[in-house]
């Protein structure tokens, strides 16, 4: 499992922001950020949310609960759940709750295609 610290470091480097500059952006010292990235310390809830907001990822991503970097809006999630729970479509995905994360991701991609076609 990838640690919070390594995800923070990955996102920071991916966005070409120095440790010093990012520490300033989230209101912590460079030393504290260094300790987050090394795994010696974990950010508190408010700091975790600041980090997630800055990089536009979910706190679930930072916490390792998902590997999906995208933030899904509540409206999109509600639409997807309505689609996924439609009894007429049940034969296609009645095994969804037992499916792995990759299968759910693929179903979400299909949903995005359907939604895009519907909104044309």
N, CA, C and O atoms as CSV, one atom per row, in Angstrom:
chain,resi,resn,atom,element,x,y,z
A,1,UNK,N,N,0.843,-1.182,0.000
A,1,UNK,CA,C,0.000,0.000,0.000
A,1,UNK,C,C,0.889,1.246,0.000
A,1,UNK,O,O,1.860,1.331,0.751
A,2,UNK,N,N,0.542,2.195,-0.845
A,2,UNK,CA,C,1.307,3.424,-0.977
A,2,UNK,C,C,0.889,4.379,0.144
A,2,UNK,O,O,-0.301,4.556,0.406
A,3,UNK,N,N,1.865,4.983,0.792
A,3,UNK,CA,C,1.579,5.860,1.937
A,3,UNK,C,C,1.066,7.227,1.494
A,3,UNK,O,O,1.237,7.642,0.348
A,4,UNK,N,N,0.433,7.907,2.441
A,4,UNK,CA,C,-0.027,9.273,2.196
A,4,UNK,C,C,1.161,10.133,1.770
A,4,UNK,O,O,1.084,10.904,0.814
A,5,UNK,N,N,2.243,9.980,2.493
A,5,UNK,CA,C,3.434,10.787,2.214
A,5,UNK,C,C,3.952,10.616,0.808
A,5,UNK,O,O,4.306,11.594,0.150
A,6,UNK,N,N,4.001,9.373,0.337
A,6,UNK,CA,C,4.509,9.154,-1.020
A,6,UNK,C,C,3.542,9.704,-2.061
A,6,UNK,O,O,3.969,10.130,-3.134
A,7,UNK,N,N,2.236,9.701,-1.758
A,7,UNK,CA,C,1.268,10.285,-2.692
A,7,UNK,C,C,1.411,11.800,-2.733
A,7,UNK,O,O,1.338,12.408,-3.801
A,8,UNK,N,N,1.616,12.409,-1.568
A,8,UNK,CA,C,1.821,13.858,-1.530
A,8,UNK,C,C,3.062,14.224,-2.341
A,8,UNK,O,O,3.034,15.153,-3.149
A,9,UNK,N,N,4.139,13.494,-2.121
A,9,UNK,CA,C,5.381,13.767,-2.847
A,9,UNK,C,C,5.185,13.578,-4.353
A,9,UNK,O,O,5.635,14.400,-5.151
A,10,UNK,N,N,4.514,12.495,-4.734
A,10,UNK,CA,C,4.244,12.231,-6.148
A,10,UNK,C,C,3.464,13.390,-6.774
A,10,UNK,O,O,3.828,13.884,-7.841
A,11,UNK,N,N,2.391,13.818,-6.107
A,11,UNK,CA,C,1.567,14.898,-6.641
A,11,UNK,C,C,2.342,16.208,-6.707
A,11,UNK,O,O,2.228,16.961,-7.674
A,12,UNK,N,N,3.124,16.469,-5.679
A,12,UNK,CA,C,3.916,17.698,-5.652
A,12,UNK,C,C,4.913,17.718,-6.817
A,12,UNK,O,O,5.021,18.712,-7.536
A,13,UNK,N,N,5.628,16.622,-6.990
A,13,UNK,CA,C,6.615,16.546,-8.071
A,13,UNK,C,C,5.949,16.546,-9.443
A,13,UNK,O,O,6.464,17.139,-10.390
A,14,UNK,N,N,4.818,15.888,-9.541
A,14,UNK,CA,C,4.073,15.852,-10.805
A,14,UNK,C,C,3.637,17.258,-11.225
A,14,UNK,O,O,3.537,17.566,-12.413
A,15,UNK,N,N,3.380,18.096,-10.224
A,15,UNK,CA,C,2.946,19.464,-10.483
A,15,UNK,C,C,4.097,20.466,-10.440
A,15,UNK,O,O,3.883,21.679,-10.439
A,16,UNK,N,N,5.320,19.937,-10.404
A,16,UNK,CA,C,6.525,20.781,-10.431
A,16,UNK,C,C,6.506,21.897,-9.395
A,16,UNK,O,O,6.799,23.051,-9.707
A,17,UNK,N,N,6.161,21.548,-8.169
A,17,UNK,CA,C,6.180,22.531,-7.094
A,17,UNK,C,C,7.187,22.068,-6.041
A,17,UNK,O,O,7.196,20.906,-5.635
A,18,UNK,N,N,8.025,22.994,-5.614
A,18,UNK,CA,C,9.047,22.632,-4.635
A,18,UNK,C,C,8.414,22.340,-3.280
A,18,UNK,O,O,7.294,22.762,-2.993
A,19,UNK,N,N,9.142,21.624,-2.475
A,19,UNK,CA,C,8.668,21.300,-1.133
A,19,UNK,C,C,8.428,22.591,-0.347
A,19,UNK,O,O,7.425,22.726,0.355
A,20,UNK,N,N,9.348,23.520,-0.473
A,20,UNK,CA,C,9.247,24.793,0.246
A,20,UNK,C,C,7.999,25.570,-0.187
A,20,UNK,O,O,7.252,26.069,0.655
A,21,UNK,N,N,7.776,25.669,-1.493
A,21,UNK,CA,C,6.613,26.411,-1.997
A,21,UNK,C,C,5.304,25.729,-1.618
A,21,UNK,O,O,4.339,26.396,-1.244
A,22,UNK,N,N,5.269,24.405,-1.712
A,22,UNK,CA,C,4.037,23.702,-1.373
A,22,UNK,C,C,3.742,23.808,0.122
A,22,UNK,O,O,2.589,23.973,0.521
A,23,UNK,N,N,4.770,23.714,0.936
A,23,UNK,CA,C,4.585,23.857,2.391
A,23,UNK,C,C,3.941,25.206,2.693
A,23,UNK,O,O,3.039,25.300,3.526
A,24,UNK,N,N,4.405,26.238,2.018
A,24,UNK,CA,C,3.853,27.581,2.221
A,24,UNK,C,C,2.387,27.627,1.793
A,24,UNK,O,O,1.556,28.236,2.468
A,25,UNK,N,N,2.074,26.980,0.672
A,25,UNK,CA,C,0.696,26.975,0.149
A,25,UNK,C,C,-0.295,26.342,1.120
A,25,UNK,O,O,-1.440,26.780,1.227
A,26,UNK,N,N,0.161,25.298,1.831
A,26,UNK,CA,C,-0.770,24.610,2.740
A,26,UNK,C,C,-0.591,25.042,4.191
A,26,UNK,O,O,-1.247,24.512,5.088
A,27,UNK,N,N,0.299,26.004,4.419
A,27,UNK,CA,C,0.428,26.590,5.747
A,27,UNK,C,C,1.173,25.754,6.770
A,27,UNK,O,O,0.861,25.794,7.960
A,28,UNK,N,N,2.164,24.991,6.304
A,28,UNK,CA,C,3.007,24.222,7.230
A,28,UNK,C,C,4.464,24.557,6.932
A,28,UNK,O,O,4.782,25.121,5.885
A,29,UNK,N,N,5.326,24.207,7.850
A,29,UNK,CA,C,6.750,24.444,7.600
A,29,UNK,C,C,7.285,23.406,6.628
A,29,UNK,O,O,6.690,22.344,6.445
A,30,UNK,N,N,8.402,23.721,6.015
A,30,UNK,CA,C,9.055,22.791,5.104
A,30,UNK,C,C,9.410,21.497,5.837
A,30,UNK,O,O,9.320,20.410,5.266
A,31,UNK,N,N,9.813,21.619,7.104
A,31,UNK,CA,C,10.164,20.442,7.907
A,31,UNK,C,C,8.960,19.536,8.100
A,31,UNK,O,O,9.068,18.315,7.986
A,32,UNK,N,N,7.811,20.137,8.394
A,32,UNK,CA,C,6.584,19.347,8.593
A,32,UNK,C,C,6.215,18.632,7.295
A,32,UNK,O,O,5.889,17.445,7.314
A,33,UNK,N,N,6.261,19.340,6.171
A,33,UNK,CA,C,5.950,18.710,4.891
A,33,UNK,C,C,6.926,17.570,4.601
A,33,UNK,O,O,6.527,16.513,4.112
A,34,UNK,N,N,8.189,17.786,4.899
A,34,UNK,CA,C,9.193,16.742,4.709
A,34,UNK,C,C,8.848,15.511,5.547
A,34,UNK,O,O,9.013,14.380,5.090
A,35,UNK,N,N,8.377,15.729,6.754
A,35,UNK,CA,C,7.990,14.607,7.618
A,35,UNK,C,C,6.733,13.907,7.099
A,35,UNK,O,O,6.604,12.691,7.239
A,36,UNK,N,N,5.798,14.666,6.497
A,36,UNK,CA,C,4.640,14.033,5.847
A,36,UNK,C,C,5.126,13.103,4.741
A,36,UNK,O,O,4.725,11.942,4.661
A,37,UNK,N,N,5.995,13.639,3.892
A,37,UNK,CA,C,6.447,12.884,2.725
A,37,UNK,C,C,7.285,11.668,3.109
A,37,UNK,O,O,7.277,10.664,2.397
A,38,UNK,N,N,7.998,11.747,4.213
A,38,UNK,CA,C,8.819,10.608,4.641
A,38,UNK,C,C,8.006,9.584,5.425
A,38,UNK,O,O,8.474,8.472,5.673
A,39,UNK,N,N,6.796,9.956,5.813
A,39,UNK,CA,C,5.946,9.047,6.575
A,39,UNK,C,C,6.154,9.132,8.073
A,39,UNK,O,O,5.567,8.351,8.823
A,40,UNK,N,N,6.986,10.073,8.526
A,40,UNK,CA,C,7.216,10.244,9.963
A,40,UNK,C,C,6.057,10.937,10.657
A,40,UNK,O,O,5.922,10.871,11.879
A,41,UNK,N,N,5.227,11.596,9.875
A,41,UNK,CA,C,4.098,12.335,10.430
A,41,UNK,C,C,2.969,12.300,9.418
A,41,UNK,O,O,3.209,12.224,8.213
A,42,UNK,N,N,1.724,12.355,9.913
A,42,UNK,CA,C,0.560,12.378,9.027
A,42,UNK,C,C,-0.149,13.718,9.177
A,42,UNK,O,O,-0.229,14.263,10.277
A,43,UNK,N,N,-0.665,14.249,8.070
A,43,UNK,CA,C,-1.384,15.530,8.153
A,43,UNK,C,C,-2.697,15.381,8.914
A,43,UNK,O,O,-3.336,14.329,8.876
A,44,UNK,N,N,-3.093,16.459,9.611
A,44,UNK,CA,C,-4.395,16.446,10.268
A,44,UNK,C,C,-5.482,16.579,9.199
A,44,UNK,O,O,-5.184,16.773,8.020
A,45,UNK,N,N,-6.732,16.472,9.619
A,45,UNK,CA,C,-7.849,16.475,8.678
A,45,UNK,C,C,-7.868,17.740,7.816
A,45,UNK,O,O,-8.005,17.659,6.595
A,46,UNK,N,N,-7.730,18.904,8.450
A,46,UNK,CA,C,-7.802,20.159,7.693
A,46,UNK,C,C,-6.679,20.256,6.667
A,46,UNK,O,O,-6.899,20.690,5.536
A,47,UNK,N,N,-5.479,19.852,7.063
A,47,UNK,CA,C,-4.351,19.890,6.139
A,47,UNK,C,C,-4.540,18.879,5.012
A,47,UNK,O,O,-4.221,19.165,3.858
A,48,UNK,N,N,-5.055,17.704,5.344
A,48,UNK,CA,C,-5.342,16.689,4.327
A,48,UNK,C,C,-6.312,17.246,3.288
A,48,UNK,O,O,-6.137,17.036,2.088
A,49,UNK,N,N,-7.334,17.957,3.758
A,49,UNK,CA,C,-8.308,18.549,2.841
A,49,UNK,C,C,-7.663,19.639,1.978
A,49,UNK,O,O,-7.956,19.735,0.786
A,50,UNK,N,N,-6.791,20.458,2.567
A,50,UNK,CA,C,-6.071,21.479,1.795
A,50,UNK,C,C,-5.230,20.847,0.689
A,50,UNK,O,O,-5.205,21.330,-0.443
A,51,UNK,N,N,-4.550,19.768,1.032
A,51,UNK,CA,C,-3.714,19.068,0.055
A,51,UNK,C,C,-4.582,18.509,-1.077
A,51,UNK,O,O,-4.260,18.662,-2.255
A,52,UNK,N,N,-5.677,17.863,-0.701
A,52,UNK,CA,C,-6.587,17.298,-1.708
A,52,UNK,C,C,-7.147,18.399,-2.610
A,52,UNK,O,O,-7.201,18.243,-3.830
A,53,UNK,N,N,-7.558,19.503,-2.004
A,53,UNK,CA,C,-8.105,20.606,-2.798
A,53,UNK,C,C,-7.053,21.206,-3.730
A,53,UNK,O,O,-7.344,21.516,-4.886
A,54,UNK,N,N,-5.854,21.364,-3.232
A,54,UNK,CA,C,-4.794,21.960,-4.046
A,54,UNK,C,C,-4.522,21.117,-5.293
A,54,UNK,O,O,-4.400,21.647,-6.397
A,55,UNK,N,N,-4.429,19.803,-5.102
A,55,UNK,CA,C,-4.118,18.925,-6.232
A,55,UNK,C,C,-5.362,18.431,-6.968
A,55,UNK,O,O,-5.258,17.696,-7.949
A,56,UNK,N,N,-6.536,18.838,-6.489
A,56,UNK,CA,C,-7.811,18.431,-7.079
A,56,UNK,C,C,-7.951,16.912,-7.128
A,56,UNK,O,O,-8.304,16.327,-8.152
A,57,UNK,N,N,-7.661,16.298,-5.983
A,57,UNK,CA,C,-7.868,14.859,-5.808
A,57,UNK,C,C,-8.750,14.677,-4.585
A,57,UNK,O,O,-8.959,15.616,-3.817
A,58,UNK,N,N,-9.260,13.485,-4.408
A,58,UNK,CA,C,-10.079,13.222,-3.230
A,58,UNK,C,C,-9.198,12.854,-2.039
A,58,UNK,O,O,-8.066,12.398,-2.197
A,59,UNK,N,N,-9.743,13.062,-0.860
A,59,UNK,CA,C,-9.029,12.603,0.333
A,59,UNK,C,C,-8.951,11.080,0.315
A,59,UNK,O,O,-8.004,10.505,0.852
A,60,UNK,N,N,-9.927,10.424,-0.290
A,60,UNK,CA,C,-9.870,8.960,-0.414
A,60,UNK,C,C,-8.636,8.538,-1.198
A,60,UNK,O,O,-8.012,7.528,-0.873
A,61,UNK,N,N,-8.279,9.298,-2.226
A,61,UNK,CA,C,-7.067,8.987,-2.983
A,61,UNK,C,C,-5.843,9.106,-2.070
A,61,UNK,O,O,-4.997,8.213,-2.037
A,62,UNK,N,N,-5.758,10.209,-1.335
A,62,UNK,CA,C,-4.605,10.411,-0.455
A,62,UNK,C,C,-4.521,9.337,0.626
A,62,UNK,O,O,-3.430,8.919,1.014
A,63,UNK,N,N,-5.686,8.894,1.109
A,63,UNK,CA,C,-5.723,7.890,2.169
A,63,UNK,C,C,-5.564,6.461,1.652
A,63,UNK,O,O,-5.488,5.515,2.437
A,64,UNK,N,N,-5.515,6.309,0.333
A,64,UNK,CA,C,-5.323,4.985,-0.233
A,64,UNK,C,C,-6.593,4.174,-0.381
A,64,UNK,O,O,-6.538,2.965,-0.607
A,65,UNK,N,N,-7.737,4.830,-0.255
A,65,UNK,CA,C,-9.018,4.124,-0.380
A,65,UNK,C,C,-9.425,3.958,-1.837
A,65,UNK,O,O,-10.304,3.154,-2.150
A,66,UNK,N,N,-8.791,4.715,-2.731
A,66,UNK,CA,C,-9.020,4.598,-4.163
A,66,UNK,C,C,-7.739,5.001,-4.881
A,66,UNK,O,O,-6.917,5.745,-4.345
A,67,UNK,N,N,-7.584,4.506,-6.085
A,67,UNK,CA,C,-6.446,4.912,-6.902
A,67,UNK,C,C,-6.867,5.937,-7.949
A,67,UNK,O,O,-6.050,6.394,-8.748
A,68,UNK,N,N,-8.141,6.290,-7.938
A,68,UNK,CA,C,-8.688,7.222,-8.908
A,68,UNK,C,C,-8.296,8.651,-8.527
A,68,UNK,O,O,-8.645,9.125,-7.446
A,69,UNK,N,N,-7.581,9.324,-9.402
A,69,UNK,CA,C,-7.153,10.699,-9.141
A,69,UNK,C,C,-8.276,11.715,-9.330
A,69,UNK,O,O,-8.196,12.829,-8.813
A,70,UNK,N,N,-9.310,11.345,-10.058
A,70,UNK,CA,C,-10.387,12.287,-10.346
A,70,UNK,C,C,-11.315,12.462,-9.154
A,70,UNK,O,O,-11.613,11.513,-8.428
A,71,UNK,N,N,-11.763,13.695,-8.973
A,71,UNK,CA,C,-12.801,13.956,-7.986
A,71,UNK,C,C,-14.134,13.815,-8.702
A,71,UNK,O,O,-14.323,14.359,-9.790
A,72,UNK,N,N,-15.043,13.094,-8.098
A,72,UNK,CA,C,-16.357,12.889,-8.689
A,72,UNK,C,C,-17.345,13.749,-7.919
A,72,UNK,O,O,-17.469,13.616,-6.701
A,73,UNK,N,N,-18.048,14.627,-8.620
A,73,UNK,CA,C,-18.996,15.513,-7.941
A,73,UNK,C,C,-20.156,14.698,-7.380
A,73,UNK,O,O,-20.433,13.589,-7.836
A,74,UNK,N,N,-20.823,15.264,-6.387
A,74,UNK,CA,C,-21.960,14.574,-5.783
A,74,UNK,C,C,-23.071,14.359,-6.800
A,74,UNK,O,O,-23.735,13.322,-6.784
A,75,UNK,N,N,-23.281,15.339,-7.693
A,75,UNK,CA,C,-24.308,15.188,-8.725
A,75,UNK,C,C,-23.960,14.044,-9.673
A,75,UNK,O,O,-24.819,13.230,-10.012
A,76,UNK,N,N,-22.690,13.984,-10.103
A,76,UNK,CA,C,-22.263,12.901,-10.982
A,76,UNK,C,C,-22.400,11.557,-10.279
A,76,UNK,O,O,-22.832,10.574,-10.882
A,77,UNK,N,N,-22.034,11.520,-9.012
A,77,UNK,CA,C,-22.145,10.265,-8.262
A,77,UNK,C,C,-23.604,9.844,-8.135
A,77,UNK,O,O,-23.917,8.662,-8.278
A,78,UNK,N,N,-24.500,10.790,-7.871
A,78,UNK,CA,C,-25.929,10.469,-7.751
A,78,UNK,C,C,-26.468,9.954,-9.085
A,78,UNK,O,O,-27.227,8.985,-9.117
A,79,UNK,N,N,-26.074,10.606,-10.191
A,79,UNK,CA,C,-26.503,10.150,-11.518
A,79,UNK,C,C,-25.988,8.746,-11.804
A,79,UNK,O,O,-26.716,7.897,-12.318
A,80,UNK,N,N,-24.720,8.512,-11.463
A,80,UNK,CA,C,-24.136,7.199,-11.703
A,80,UNK,C,C,-24.837,6.128,-10.871
A,80,UNK,O,O,-25.116,5.038,-11.370
A,81,UNK,N,N,-25.119,6.430,-9.623
A,81,UNK,CA,C,-25.789,5.454,-8.763
A,81,UNK,C,C,-27.198,5.154,-9.270
A,81,UNK,O,O,-27.640,4.007,-9.222
A,82,UNK,N,N,-27.911,6.180,-9.759
A,82,UNK,CA,C,-29.240,5.951,-10.329
A,82,UNK,C,C,-29.135,5.032,-11.546
A,82,UNK,O,O,-29.948,4.124,-11.720
A,83,UNK,N,N,-28.134,5.273,-12.380
A,83,UNK,CA,C,-27.883,4.419,-13.538
A,83,UNK,C,C,-27.547,2.999,-13.090
A,83,UNK,O,O,-28.096,2.030,-13.615
A,84,UNK,N,N,-26.654,2.881,-12.127
A,84,UNK,CA,C,-26.184,1.565,-11.677
A,84,UNK,C,C,-27.271,0.775,-10.965
A,84,UNK,O,O,-27.219,-0.455,-10.932
A,85,UNK,N,N,-28.251,1.461,-10.397
A,85,UNK,CA,C,-29.300,0.772,-9.650
A,85,UNK,C,C,-30.609,0.637,-10.428
A,85,UNK,O,O,-31.629,0.249,-9.860
A,86,UNK,N,N,-30.586,0.950,-11.701
A,86,UNK,CA,C,-31.763,0.834,-12.540
A,86,UNK,C,C,-32.106,-0.643,-12.722
A,86,UNK,O,O,-31.289,-1.401,-13.246
A,87,UNK,N,N,-33.309,-1.069,-12.296
A,87,UNK,CA,C,-33.662,-2.494,-12.399
A,87,UNK,C,C,-33.645,-3.036,-13.830
A,87,UNK,O,O,-33.388,-4.222,-14.040
A,88,UNK,N,N,-33.912,-2.184,-14.804
A,88,UNK,CA,C,-33.911,-2.636,-16.193
A,88,UNK,C,C,-32.505,-3.030,-16.649
A,88,UNK,O,O,-32.346,-3.832,-17.570
A,89,UNK,N,N,-31.503,-2.469,-16.008
A,89,UNK,CA,C,-30.126,-2.754,-16.386
A,89,UNK,C,C,-29.476,-3.790,-15.474
A,89,UNK,O,O,-28.302,-4.119,-15.642
A,90,UNK,N,N,-30.217,-4.291,-14.532
A,90,UNK,CA,C,-29.673,-5.172,-13.504
A,90,UNK,C,C,-28.956,-6.391,-14.068
A,90,UNK,O,O,-27.960,-6.837,-13.498
A,91,UNK,N,N,-29.437,-6.928,-15.158
A,91,UNK,CA,C,-28.798,-8.123,-15.708
A,91,UNK,C,C,-27.365,-7.849,-16.139
A,91,UNK,O,O,-26.541,-8.762,-16.175
A,92,UNK,N,N,-27.065,-6.601,-16.465
A,92,UNK,CA,C,-25.716,-6.265,-16.913
A,92,UNK,C,C,-24.715,-6.102,-15.776
A,92,UNK,O,O,-23.514,-6.291,-15.967
A,93,UNK,N,N,-25.199,-5.759,-14.624
A,93,UNK,CA,C,-24.244,-5.493,-13.555
A,93,UNK,C,C,-24.710,-5.914,-12.172
A,93,UNK,O,O,-24.353,-5.287,-11.174
A,94,UNK,N,N,-25.510,-6.976,-12.110
A,94,UNK,CA,C,-25.986,-7.417,-10.801
A,94,UNK,C,C,-24.834,-7.888,-9.922
A,94,UNK,O,O,-24.980,-7.979,-8.703
A,95,UNK,N,N,-23.706,-8.184,-10.525
A,95,UNK,CA,C,-22.550,-8.610,-9.758
A,95,UNK,C,C,-21.636,-7.435,-9.388
A,95,UNK,O,O,-20.544,-7.638,-8.858
A,96,UNK,N,N,-22.081,-6.225,-9.667
A,96,UNK,CA,C,-21.254,-5.044,-9.419
A,96,UNK,C,C,-20.740,-4.939,-7.976
A,96,UNK,O,O,-19.562,-4.636,-7.786
A,97,UNK,N,N,-21.565,-5.173,-6.962
A,97,UNK,CA,C,-21.040,-5.048,-5.597
A,97,UNK,C,C,-19.866,-5.986,-5.304
A,97,UNK,O,O,-19.028,-5.680,-4.456
A,98,UNK,N,N,-19.802,-7.109,-5.990
A,98,UNK,CA,C,-18.707,-8.042,-5.781
A,98,UNK,C,C,-17.539,-7.794,-6.733
A,98,UNK,O,O,-16.511,-8.468,-6.659
A,99,UNK,N,N,-17.706,-6.827,-7.622
A,99,UNK,CA,C,-16.685,-6.558,-8.634
A,99,UNK,C,C,-15.493,-5.825,-8.040
A,99,UNK,O,O,-15.596,-5.134,-7.027
A,100,UNK,N,N,-14.369,-5.998,-8.701
A,100,UNK,CA,C,-13.178,-5.279,-8.250
A,100,UNK,C,C,-13.242,-3.824,-8.720
A,100,UNK,O,O,-14.107,-3.448,-9.511
A,101,UNK,N,N,-12.327,-3.034,-8.225
A,101,UNK,CA,C,-12.317,-1.604,-8.518
A,101,UNK,C,C,-12.186,-1.325,-10.013
A,101,UNK,O,O,-12.760,-0.358,-10.513
A,102,UNK,N,N,-11.443,-2.153,-10.724
A,102,UNK,CA,C,-11.244,-1.951,-12.162
A,102,UNK,C,C,-12.569,-2.113,-12.917
A,102,UNK,O,O,-12.845,-1.343,-13.836
A,103,UNK,N,N,-13.388,-3.097,-12.546
A,103,UNK,CA,C,-14.672,-3.298,-13.206
A,103,UNK,C,C,-15.602,-2.115,-12.957
A,103,UNK,O,O,-16.314,-1.679,-13.862
A,104,UNK,N,N,-15.594,-1.603,-11.745
A,104,UNK,CA,C,-16.421,-0.440,-11.426
A,104,UNK,C,C,-15.934,0.771,-12.221
A,104,UNK,O,O,-16.746,1.552,-12.716
A,105,UNK,N,N,-14.630,0.928,-12.344
A,105,UNK,CA,C,-14.061,2.035,-13.114
A,105,UNK,C,C,-14.501,1.932,-14.575
A,105,UNK,O,O,-14.855,2.938,-15.188
A,106,UNK,N,N,-14.479,0.729,-15.128
A,106,UNK,CA,C,-14.901,0.536,-16.519
A,106,UNK,C,C,-16.381,0.873,-16.699
A,106,UNK,O,O,-16.767,1.488,-17.693
A,107,UNK,N,N,-17.210,0.465,-15.725
A,107,UNK,CA,C,-18.634,0.791,-15.789
A,107,UNK,C,C,-18.833,2.305,-15.728
A,107,UNK,O,O,-19.679,2.853,-16.434
A,108,UNK,N,N,-18.053,2.973,-14.884
A,108,UNK,CA,C,-18.153,4.436,-14.800
A,108,UNK,C,C,-17.776,5.068,-16.142
A,108,UNK,O,O,-18.421,6.027,-16.567
A,109,UNK,N,N,-16.747,4.552,-16.813
A,109,UNK,CA,C,-16.349,5.073,-18.119
A,109,UNK,C,C,-17.475,4.896,-19.137
A,109,UNK,O,O,-17.734,5.786,-19.948
A,110,UNK,N,N,-18.139,3.747,-19.088
A,110,UNK,CA,C,-19.277,3.508,-19.982
A,110,UNK,C,C,-20.377,4.516,-19.695
A,110,UNK,O,O,-20.984,5.070,-20.612
A,111,UNK,N,N,-20.627,4.750,-18.405
A,111,UNK,CA,C,-21.637,5.724,-18.003
A,111,UNK,C,C,-21.294,7.109,-18.556
A,111,UNK,O,O,-22.184,7.808,-19.039
A,112,UNK,N,N,-20.031,7.518,-18.495
A,112,UNK,CA,C,-19.621,8.828,-18.991
A,112,UNK,C,C,-19.882,8.936,-20.494
A,112,UNK,O,O,-20.282,9.997,-20.975
A,113,UNK,N,N,-19.664,7.865,-21.230
A,113,UNK,CA,C,-19.938,7.856,-22.672
A,113,UNK,C,C,-21.432,8.015,-22.923
A,113,UNK,O,O,-21.845,8.808,-23.769
A,114,UNK,N,N,-22.243,7.257,-22.182
A,114,UNK,CA,C,-23.704,7.350,-22.329
A,114,UNK,C,C,-24.172,8.750,-21.992
A,114,UNK,O,O,-24.975,9.332,-22.721
A,115,UNK,N,N,-23.677,9.294,-20.892
A,115,UNK,CA,C,-24.080,10.630,-20.458
A,115,UNK,C,C,-23.680,11.679,-21.484
A,115,UNK,O,O,-24.458,12.594,-21.756
A,116,UNK,N,N,-22.500,11.572,-22.055
A,116,UNK,CA,C,-22.038,12.523,-23.068
A,116,UNK,C,C,-22.933,12.468,-24.308
A,116,UNK,O,O,-23.284,13.504,-24.873
A,117,UNK,N,N,-23.297,11.258,-24.727
A,117,UNK,CA,C,-24.179,11.103,-25.886
A,117,UNK,C,C,-25.568,11.673,-25.606
A,117,UNK,O,O,-26.197,12.271,-26.480
A,118,UNK,N,N,-26.030,11.480,-24.382
A,118,UNK,CA,C,-27.365,11.951,-23.997
A,118,UNK,C,C,-27.413,13.479,-23.933
A,118,UNK,O,O,-28.445,14.077,-24.240
A,119,UNK,N,N,-26.319,14.107,-23.542
A,119,UNK,CA,C,-26.281,15.559,-23.369
A,119,UNK,C,C,-25.944,16.318,-24.645
A,119,UNK,O,O,-25.790,17.539,-24.601
A,120,UNK,N,N,-25.824,15.635,-25.778
A,120,UNK,CA,C,-25.507,16.316,-27.050
A,120,UNK,C,C,-26.687,17.094,-27.556
A,120,UNK,O,O,-26.604,17.727,-28.609
